[in-house]
C-alpha cells in the first residue's frame, strides 16, 4: 500500500485525485456540499434530480481501496454511513498520468469488504480494529486466493471519467476541461464528449431508473 504522506509529490497527487473526483461529480450534474462534522473523512452530500445521498471521496495511488473496521468491530468506519463511494485512482502507480474516477454503490462495497474480512479472519489473519483492510480494485475475484476475495470493484464498475493529473493545479483547483474536438467526415470540427458503450448503458439506466442489465445497445455501421 502507498504511504500518501511520504513525499510532497504523493501529497500533490492526492490533492489532484480529490480535485478530479469532485470536478467529475459536478460535470456529471451532481451538486456537491460538505457535511458538517465529517472531519477529514471527505464525506460529501451529493444531490441530483431531486435525490440526495451521502458519498465518501477516496483516493488510491496503488490501485487498492481501504476502509477500517469500527471500534466495536461490527462494521466499517465511514463506509457504513454513506450510500456511494467515489474513488479517484491513478492509472499507473509507477508513473501516474491520469485519475480514473469510479462511483461504487456503498452497499456493494460493504458486501465486498465483509466477504474479504470473513475470509481473512477464517484464514487466521490478524486485522487490528481501526486499521484499513485493503482490496484490489482491478484484480479478478477468486476464492482460491484469500487476498482476492472481494476484489474487482473497479472492473465491475468502469471509470465514469479519466482526468489528466496535469489538468489539476498544484493547489488542488481544477479548471474546466472542454470536450475533445474531433473532425467529422466533411472535415468540419465537431465538439462532443467521447462515450463508451458501458458508460452509455450506465447513463441510460440512471435516466430510465432501470437496471443496467436491462439496457441493450445495438449499432448498425
C-alpha positions as CSV (number, residue, x, y, z in Angstrom):
1,X,0.0,0.0,0.0
2,X,1.2,3.6,-0.7
3,X,2.1,6.0,2.0
4,X,0.4,9.1,0.6
5,X,2.0,11.4,3.1
6,X,5.6,10.2,2.5
7,X,6.7,12.8,-0.1
8,X,5.4,16.2,-1.4
9,X,4.8,14.6,-4.8
10,X,2.5,12.0,-3.3
11,X,0.6,14.8,-1.4
12,X,0.3,16.7,-4.7
13,X,-1.1,13.6,-6.4
14,X,-3.6,13.0,-3.6
15,X,-4.9,16.6,-3.8
16,X,-5.1,16.2,-7.6
17,X,-7.1,13.0,-7.2
18,X,-9.6,14.6,-4.8
19,X,-10.0,17.6,-7.1
20,X,-10.6,15.3,-10.1
21,X,-13.3,13.3,-8.2
22,X,-15.1,16.5,-7.2
23,X,-14.8,18.0,-10.7
24,X,-16.2,14.9,-12.3
25,X,-19.1,14.7,-9.9
26,X,-20.0,18.3,-10.9
27,X,-19.7,17.6,-14.6
28,X,-22.0,14.7,-14.2
29,X,-24.6,17.0,-12.8
30,X,-24.2,16.4,-9.1
31,X,-24.3,19.3,-6.6
32,X,-21.6,18.6,-4.0
33,X,-21.8,20.0,-0.5
34,X,-19.6,19.5,2.6
35,X,-21.2,17.6,5.5
36,X,-20.8,19.3,8.9
37,X,-19.0,17.2,11.4
38,X,-17.5,14.8,8.9
39,X,-13.9,16.0,9.7
40,X,-11.2,14.7,7.4
41,X,-13.3,11.7,6.2
42,X,-14.1,13.6,2.9
43,X,-17.8,12.8,3.2
44,X,-20.0,14.9,0.9
45,X,-23.7,15.3,0.3
46,X,-24.3,14.9,-3.4
47,X,-27.7,15.8,-5.0
48,X,-29.1,15.3,-8.5
49,X,-32.6,15.2,-10.0
50,X,-34.2,15.8,-6.6
51,X,-32.3,12.9,-4.9
52,X,-29.7,13.4,-2.2
53,X,-27.2,10.9,-0.8
54,X,-24.0,10.8,1.2
55,X,-20.8,9.9,-0.6
56,X,-17.3,9.5,0.5
57,X,-14.3,10.5,-1.6
58,X,-11.5,8.0,-1.6
59,X,-8.2,8.2,-3.5
60,X,-5.7,5.4,-4.4
61,X,-2.1,5.6,-5.6
62,X,-1.6,1.9,-5.6
63,X,-5.0,0.8,-7.2
64,X,-6.1,-0.6,-3.8
65,X,-9.0,0.7,-1.7
66,X,-9.2,0.5,2.1
67,X,-11.7,1.0,4.9
68,X,-11.0,0.3,8.6
69,X,-13.3,-1.6,11.0
70,X,-15.1,0.4,13.6
71,X,-14.1,0.3,17.3
72,X,-16.8,-2.3,18.1
73,X,-15.7,-4.5,15.2
74,X,-19.3,-4.6,14.0
75,X,-18.8,-2.8,10.7
76,X,-16.8,-0.2,8.7
77,X,-15.9,3.3,9.6
78,X,-17.4,5.9,7.2
79,X,-18.4,3.2,4.7
80,X,-21.4,2.2,6.9
81,X,-22.6,5.9,6.9
82,X,-22.8,6.6,3.1
83,X,-24.7,5.4,0.0
84,X,-21.9,6.0,-2.5
85,X,-18.1,5.6,-2.8
86,X,-16.4,7.9,-5.3
87,X,-12.9,6.7,-5.9
88,X,-10.2,8.5,-7.8
89,X,-7.4,6.1,-8.8
90,X,-4.1,6.6,-10.6
91,X,-3.8,4.9,-14.0
92,X,-0.2,3.7,-13.2
93,X,1.3,3.7,-9.7
94,X,4.8,3.9,-11.1
95,X,4.1,6.8,-13.5
96,X,0.7,8.3,-12.8
97,X,-0.7,10.4,-15.6
98,X,-4.4,10.1,-15.2
99,X,-7.1,9.9,-12.5
100,X,-9.7,7.2,-13.1
101,X,-12.9,8.2,-11.3
102,X,-15.3,5.5,-10.3
103,X,-18.6,5.5,-8.5
104,X,-19.4,2.4,-6.4
105,X,-22.6,1.7,-4.5
106,X,-21.7,1.6,-0.9
107,X,-23.9,-1.4,-0.3
108,X,-21.9,-3.4,-2.8
109,X,-18.6,-2.2,-1.3
110,X,-19.8,-3.2,2.2
111,X,-20.6,-6.7,0.9
112,X,-17.1,-6.9,-0.7
113,X,-15.4,-5.8,2.4
114,X,-17.5,-8.1,4.6
115,X,-16.6,-11.1,2.5
116,X,-12.9,-10.2,2.4
117,X,-12.9,-9.7,6.2
118,X,-14.6,-13.0,6.9
119,X,-12.2,-14.8,4.5
120,X,-9.1,-13.3,6.1
121,X,-10.3,-14.0,9.7
122,X,-11.1,-17.6,8.8
123,X,-7.6,-17.9,7.4
124,X,-6.2,-16.7,10.7
125,X,-5.2,-13.2,9.6
126,X,-4.9,-10.6,12.3
127,X,-6.8,-7.4,11.4
128,X,-6.4,-4.8,14.1
129,X,-9.5,-2.6,14.8
130,X,-9.1,0.8,13.2
131,X,-6.6,-0.3,10.6
132,X,-7.6,-0.4,7.0
133,X,-8.4,-3.6,5.1
134,X,-7.3,-3.3,1.5
135,X,-9.0,-4.6,-1.6
136,X,-7.5,-4.7,-5.1
137,X,-9.8,-2.7,-7.5
138,X,-8.8,-4.4,-10.8
139,X,-7.8,-7.9,-9.9
140,X,-10.2,-10.8,-10.6
141,X,-12.0,-12.0,-7.5
142,X,-11.4,-15.6,-6.7
143,X,-11.9,-17.7,-3.6
144,X,-8.7,-19.6,-4.2
145,X,-6.7,-16.6,-3.0
146,X,-7.6,-15.0,0.3
147,X,-6.3,-11.6,-0.8
148,X,-8.6,-11.7,-3.9
149,X,-11.9,-12.2,-2.1
150,X,-13.9,-9.1,-2.6
151,X,-11.6,-7.7,-5.3
152,X,-12.6,-6.3,-8.7
153,X,-14.9,-3.4,-8.0
154,X,-13.0,-1.2,-10.4
155,X,-13.5,-3.8,-13.2
156,X,-17.2,-4.3,-12.3
157,X,-17.8,-0.5,-12.4
158,X,-15.6,1.0,-15.1
159,X,-14.4,4.6,-14.7
160,X,-17.1,7.3,-15.4
161,X,-14.2,9.6,-16.4
162,X,-10.5,9.8,-16.9
163,X,-8.9,13.1,-16.0
164,X,-5.2,14.0,-16.8
165,X,-3.5,14.8,-13.5
166,X,-1.7,17.7,-15.2
167,X,-5.1,19.4,-15.5
168,X,-5.2,19.9,-11.8
169,X,-3.3,22.8,-10.4
170,X,-0.9,22.5,-7.5
171,X,-3.4,24.0,-5.1
172,X,-5.9,21.3,-5.9
173,X,-8.1,23.5,-8.1
174,X,-9.2,22.1,-11.3
175,X,-10.0,24.2,-14.4
176,X,-13.0,23.1,-16.6
177,X,-11.9,20.7,-19.3
178,X,-13.8,21.1,-22.6
179,X,-14.8,18.0,-24.6
180,X,-12.5,17.0,-27.4
181,X,-12.9,18.5,-30.8
182,X,-12.9,15.8,-33.5
183,X,-13.1,16.1,-37.3
184,X,-16.2,14.8,-38.9
185,X,-16.4,13.1,-42.3
186,X,-16.8,16.5,-44.0
187,X,-13.8,18.0,-42.3
188,X,-15.8,20.3,-40.1
189,X,-14.8,20.4,-36.4
190,X,-17.5,18.9,-34.1
191,X,-17.2,19.1,-30.3
192,X,-18.6,16.2,-28.4
193,X,-17.8,14.0,-25.4
194,X,-16.5,10.6,-26.1
195,X,-18.9,7.9,-24.8
196,X,-18.3,4.2,-24.3
197,X,-20.9,1.6,-24.5
198,X,-20.7,0.8,-20.8
199,X,-21.0,4.5,-19.9
200,X,-24.0,4.9,-22.3
201,X,-25.7,1.9,-20.6
202,X,-25.0,3.3,-17.2
203,X,-26.4,6.8,-18.1
204,X,-29.5,5.3,-19.7
205,X,-30.1,3.0,-16.8
206,X,-29.9,6.0,-14.4
207,X,-32.1,8.2,-16.6
208,X,-34.8,5.5,-17.0
209,X,-34.4,4.2,-13.5
210,X,-33.9,0.6,-14.6
211,X,-31.0,-1.9,-14.0
212,X,-28.1,-1.7,-16.4
213,X,-28.7,-5.4,-17.3
214,X,-32.0,-4.4,-18.9
215,X,-30.2,-2.0,-21.4
216,X,-29.3,-3.3,-24.8
217,X,-27.4,-1.1,-27.3
218,X,-27.2,-2.1,-31.0
219,X,-25.1,-0.2,-33.5
220,X,-25.6,-0.6,-37.3
221,X,-22.5,0.6,-39.0
